[in-house]
Amino acid sequence: MEQAISFLRTKAQIIRFIIAGGSSAVSNLLVLYFLAEFVGMHYLMAEVIGFIIGFFVTFFLQKFWTFQNVGKKSLSGQMVQTLILAGANFVLNLFLLYFFAEIFHFWYFGSEIFVIIIIAINNYFIYKNYIFK
């Protein structure tokens, strides 16, 4: 019975993770698209701004909603850990976005969606096992 309850909690957590991450991704993509298409900003610079906004969306949703992590660690300590992860993700994101858009000539927006999915899968396990444990 405990295993069934644990499985359901994990499943619910994964669903919350997808919703929270999706909210972050949508905010990132909206900023990217708006700045690149309507403002005329280069897509990599637009991604920098979108990524920063997405960082704050994902941190607060993942901490307080997905992992329901209130008071287990300091907010500032977790934000630093998440910022380090985000920095590594940011470098990986820009590299992969450039790689797919410039080397393979895929549409930058579709490339970004693919990159977000790759990074999100990795992030779930890092958040769950290290940052919001």
C-alpha positions as a Markdown table, in Angstrom:
| # | Residue | x | y | z |
|---|---|---|---|---|
| 1 | Met | 0.0 | 0.0 | 0.0 |
| 2 | Glu | 2.8 | 2.4 | 0.9 |
| 3 | Gln | 4.4 | 1.7 | -2.5 |
| 4 | Ala | 1.1 | 2.6 | -4.3 |
| 5 | Ile | 0.9 | 5.9 | -2.3 |
| 6 | Ser | 4.5 | 6.7 | -3.0 |
| 7 | Phe | 4.0 | 6.0 | -6.7 |
| 8 | Leu | 0.9 | 8.3 | -6.8 |
| 9 | Arg | 2.8 | 11.1 | -5.0 |
| 10 | Thr | 5.7 | 10.7 | -7.5 |
| 11 | Lys | 3.3 | 10.8 | -10.4 |
| 12 | Ala | 1.5 | 13.9 | -9.0 |
| 13 | Gln | 5.0 | 15.5 | -8.5 |
| 14 | Ile | 6.0 | 14.8 | -12.1 |
| 15 | Ile | 2.7 | 16.3 | -13.4 |
| 16 | Arg | 3.3 | 19.5 | -11.2 |
| 17 | Phe | 6.9 | 19.5 | -12.5 |
| 18 | Ile | 5.7 | 19.4 | -16.1 |
| 19 | Ile | 3.1 | 22.2 | -15.5 |
| 20 | Ala | 5.6 | 24.4 | -13.6 |
| 21 | Gly | 8.4 | 23.8 | -16.2 |
| 22 | Gly | 5.9 | 24.3 | -19.0 |
| 23 | Ser | 4.9 | 27.7 | -17.5 |
| 24 | Ser | 8.6 | 28.6 | -17.4 |
| 25 | Ala | 9.1 | 27.4 | -20.9 |
| 26 | Val | 6.1 | 29.3 | -22.2 |
| 27 | Ser | 7.3 | 32.5 | -20.6 |
| 28 | Asn | 10.8 | 32.0 | -22.0 |
| 29 | Leu | 9.4 | 31.2 | -25.5 |
| 30 | Leu | 7.0 | 34.1 | -25.5 |
| 31 | Val | 9.8 | 36.5 | -24.6 |
| 32 | Leu | 12.1 | 34.9 | -27.2 |
| 33 | Tyr | 9.6 | 35.1 | -30.0 |
| 34 | Phe | 8.4 | 38.6 | -29.1 |
| 35 | Leu | 11.9 | 40.1 | -28.9 |
| 36 | Ala | 13.2 | 38.3 | -32.0 |
| 37 | Glu | 10.1 | 38.7 | -34.2 |
| 38 | Phe | 8.6 | 42.0 | -33.2 |
| 39 | Val | 11.5 | 44.0 | -31.6 |
| 40 | Gly | 14.1 | 42.7 | -34.1 |
| 41 | Met | 16.5 | 41.5 | -31.5 |
| 42 | His | 19.0 | 38.7 | -32.4 |
| 43 | Tyr | 17.5 | 35.4 | -31.3 |
| 44 | Leu | 20.5 | 34.6 | -29.0 |
| 45 | Met | 20.2 | 37.9 | -27.2 |
| 46 | Ala | 16.4 | 37.5 | -27.0 |
| 47 | Glu | 17.0 | 34.0 | -25.5 |
| 48 | Val | 19.2 | 35.5 | -22.7 |
| 49 | Ile | 16.3 | 37.7 | -21.6 |
| 50 | Gly | 13.8 | 34.9 | -21.9 |
| 51 | Phe | 16.0 | 32.5 | -20.0 |
| 52 | Ile | 16.3 | 35.0 | -17.1 |
| 53 | Ile | 12.6 | 35.4 | -16.8 |
| 54 | Gly | 12.1 | 31.7 | -17.1 |
| 55 | Phe | 14.6 | 31.1 | -14.3 |
| 56 | Phe | 12.5 | 33.1 | -11.7 |
| 57 | Val | 9.3 | 31.5 | -12.9 |
| 58 | Thr | 10.7 | 28.0 | -12.6 |
| 59 | Phe | 12.5 | 28.5 | -9.2 |
| 60 | Phe | 9.5 | 29.7 | -7.3 |
| 61 | Leu | 7.0 | 27.2 | -8.9 |
| 62 | Gln | 9.4 | 24.2 | -8.4 |
| 63 | Lys | 10.3 | 25.1 | -4.9 |
| 64 | Phe | 6.9 | 25.9 | -3.4 |
| 65 | Trp | 4.5 | 24.0 | -5.6 |
| 66 | Thr | 6.2 | 21.0 | -7.3 |
| 67 | Phe | 8.4 | 19.9 | -4.5 |
| 68 | Gln | 6.5 | 21.7 | -1.7 |
| 69 | Asn | 9.8 | 22.5 | -0.1 |
| 70 | Val | 9.1 | 25.1 | 2.6 |
| 71 | Gly | 11.7 | 25.6 | 5.3 |
| 72 | Lys | 13.9 | 22.5 | 4.5 |
| 73 | Lys | 16.7 | 24.7 | 3.3 |
| 74 | Ser | 17.2 | 28.4 | 3.1 |
| 75 | Leu | 15.6 | 30.1 | 0.2 |
| 76 | Ser | 18.9 | 31.9 | -0.7 |
| 77 | Gly | 20.9 | 28.6 | -0.6 |
| 78 | Gln | 18.5 | 26.9 | -2.9 |
| 79 | Met | 18.3 | 29.9 | -5.2 |
| 80 | Val | 22.1 | 29.8 | -5.4 |
| 81 | Gln | 22.1 | 26.1 | -6.2 |
| 82 | Thr | 19.3 | 26.7 | -8.8 |
| 83 | Leu | 21.2 | 29.6 | -10.3 |
| 84 | Ile | 24.3 | 27.4 | -10.7 |
| 85 | Leu | 22.2 | 24.8 | -12.4 |
| 86 | Ala | 20.5 | 27.5 | -14.5 |
| 87 | Gly | 24.0 | 28.9 | -15.5 |
| 88 | Ala | 25.0 | 25.4 | -16.7 |
| 89 | Asn | 21.7 | 25.0 | -18.4 |
| 90 | Phe | 22.0 | 28.4 | -20.0 |
| 91 | Val | 25.4 | 27.6 | -21.5 |
| 92 | Leu | 24.1 | 24.3 | -22.7 |
| 93 | Asn | 20.9 | 25.9 | -24.0 |
| 94 | Leu | 22.8 | 28.5 | -26.0 |
| 95 | Phe | 25.2 | 26.0 | -27.4 |
| 96 | Leu | 22.5 | 23.6 | -28.5 |
| 97 | Leu | 20.3 | 26.3 | -29.8 |
| 98 | Tyr | 23.2 | 27.7 | -31.9 |
| 99 | Phe | 24.2 | 24.1 | -33.0 |
| 100 | Phe | 20.7 | 23.2 | -34.2 |
| 101 | Ala | 19.9 | 26.7 | -35.7 |
| 102 | Glu | 23.2 | 27.5 | -37.3 |
| 103 | Ile | 24.8 | 24.1 | -38.1 |
| 104 | Phe | 21.7 | 22.1 | -39.0 |
| 105 | His | 19.7 | 25.2 | -40.1 |
| 106 | Phe | 16.6 | 24.2 | -38.1 |
| 107 | Trp | 14.2 | 27.0 | -37.2 |
| 108 | Tyr | 15.5 | 28.7 | -34.0 |
| 109 | Phe | 12.1 | 28.4 | -32.3 |
| 110 | Gly | 11.6 | 24.7 | -32.9 |
| 111 | Ser | 15.2 | 24.1 | -31.9 |
| 112 | Glu | 14.6 | 25.9 | -28.6 |
| 113 | Ile | 11.6 | 23.8 | -27.8 |
| 114 | Phe | 13.7 | 20.6 | -28.4 |
| 115 | Val | 16.5 | 22.0 | -26.2 |
| 116 | Ile | 14.0 | 22.9 | -23.4 |
| 117 | Ile | 12.7 | 19.3 | -23.3 |
| 118 | Ile | 16.3 | 17.8 | -23.1 |
| 119 | Ile | 17.2 | 20.2 | -20.2 |
| 120 | Ala | 13.9 | 19.6 | -18.4 |
| 121 | Ile | 14.4 | 15.9 | -18.2 |
| 122 | Asn | 17.8 | 16.4 | -16.6 |
| 123 | Asn | 16.5 | 19.1 | -14.2 |
| 124 | Tyr | 13.8 | 17.0 | -12.7 |
| 125 | Phe | 16.3 | 14.5 | -11.3 |
| 126 | Ile | 18.6 | 17.3 | -10.1 |
| 127 | Tyr | 15.8 | 19.2 | -8.4 |
| 128 | Lys | 14.3 | 16.1 | -6.8 |
| 129 | Asn | 17.5 | 14.5 | -5.6 |
| 130 | Tyr | 19.7 | 17.5 | -4.7 |
| 131 | Ile | 18.2 | 21.0 | -4.6 |
| 132 | Phe | 14.7 | 20.4 | -3.2 |
| 133 | Lys | 15.4 | 17.1 | -1.4 |
